[in-house]
Amino acid sequence: MQSHHGYNNRDRFRCPFCDKIFDRAVGWHRHVKTHSRVKPYRCGFCEYRSVKRYNIMCHMKKLHKPDATYNDIVKDAEFDYGVPIEEININKFVIGGDT
């Protein structure tokens, strides 16, 4: 059975950088960002940076402002994977099931 994204429920996704395998596309997308050369998200209260907004939220709530929101995060760069974005299109890394 295919999802609304066109992937079969048995499809799995391989990271193009480290060959880690994911059962869900959302996990693949989240993981691939960790290989970016840029940490585009910055704490609105200090210079702490991260690839993931969630990490910035945890940092801000713990160290600066317990009621911090995503509006307090500064995004001042785009992800840079060191390769053209077309080369990391998820459709090139689907493995397993019937498509």
C-alpha positions in Angstrom: 0.0 0.0 0.0 1.4 3.4 -0.9 1.3 6.5 1.3 0.2 9.9 0.0 4.0 10.5 -0.8 4.1 7.6 -3.2 6.3 5.4 -1.0 5.4 1.8 -0.2 4.9 0.9 3.4 7.9 -1.4 3.1 10.2 1.1 1.5 13.2 2.1 3.4 15.6 5.1 2.9 19.4 5.1 2.9 21.4 8.1 3.9 23.6 9.2 1.0 26.4 10.3 3.5 26.7 7.5 6.0 24.5 4.7 4.6 22.3 4.6 7.7 18.8 3.1 6.9 15.5 4.6 7.9 12.0 3.1 7.8 10.3 6.4 7.4 10.9 9.4 5.1 10.6 11.9 7.9 13.4 10.2 9.8 15.6 10.3 6.7 14.9 14.0 6.1 15.7 14.8 9.8 18.9 12.8 9.7 20.3 14.1 6.4 20.3 17.6 7.9 22.8 16.5 10.5 25.4 16.1 7.7 25.0 19.7 6.6 28.1 21.9 6.8 26.1 24.8 8.2 24.3 25.2 11.5 21.6 27.6 10.3 19.7 28.0 13.6 21.0 30.3 16.3 19.8 31.1 19.8 18.2 34.5 20.1 20.1 35.1 23.3 23.6 33.9 22.7 25.8 32.5 19.9 24.8 28.8 20.4 24.1 27.2 17.0 22.6 23.9 15.8 21.4 22.1 12.7 18.0 21.4 14.4 15.6 24.0 15.7 14.5 21.6 18.5 18.1 21.7 19.9 17.9 25.5 20.0 14.6 25.4 21.8 15.9 23.0 24.5 19.0 25.2 24.9 17.0 28.4 25.3 14.4 27.0 27.7 17.1 25.5 29.9 19.6 28.4 29.9 17.8 31.6 29.0 14.0 31.7 29.0 11.7 28.9 30.1 8.8 30.3 28.0 10.9 30.7 24.8 9.2 30.1 21.5 10.3 29.2 18.0 10.0 33.0 17.3 13.1 33.5 19.5 15.2 31.4 17.1 17.3 33.2 14.5 17.8 31.5 11.2 20.6 33.1 9.3 21.8 30.5 6.9 20.6 27.8 4.6 21.6 24.2 4.7 24.8 23.4 2.8 25.4 19.7 2.1 28.5 20.2 0.0 26.8 18.6 -3.0 24.0 19.8 -5.2 20.6 19.4 -3.6 19.4 17.3 -6.5 21.9 14.7 -5.6 20.3 14.1 -2.2 16.7 13.8 -3.5 15.1 11.1 -1.4 13.7 9.3 -4.4 17.3 8.3 -5.3 17.7 6.6 -1.9 14.5 4.5 -1.6 15.4 0.8 -1.1 13.3 -2.3 -0.4 9.5 -2.6 -1.1 7.6 -2.3 -4.3 7.4 1.2 -5.8 
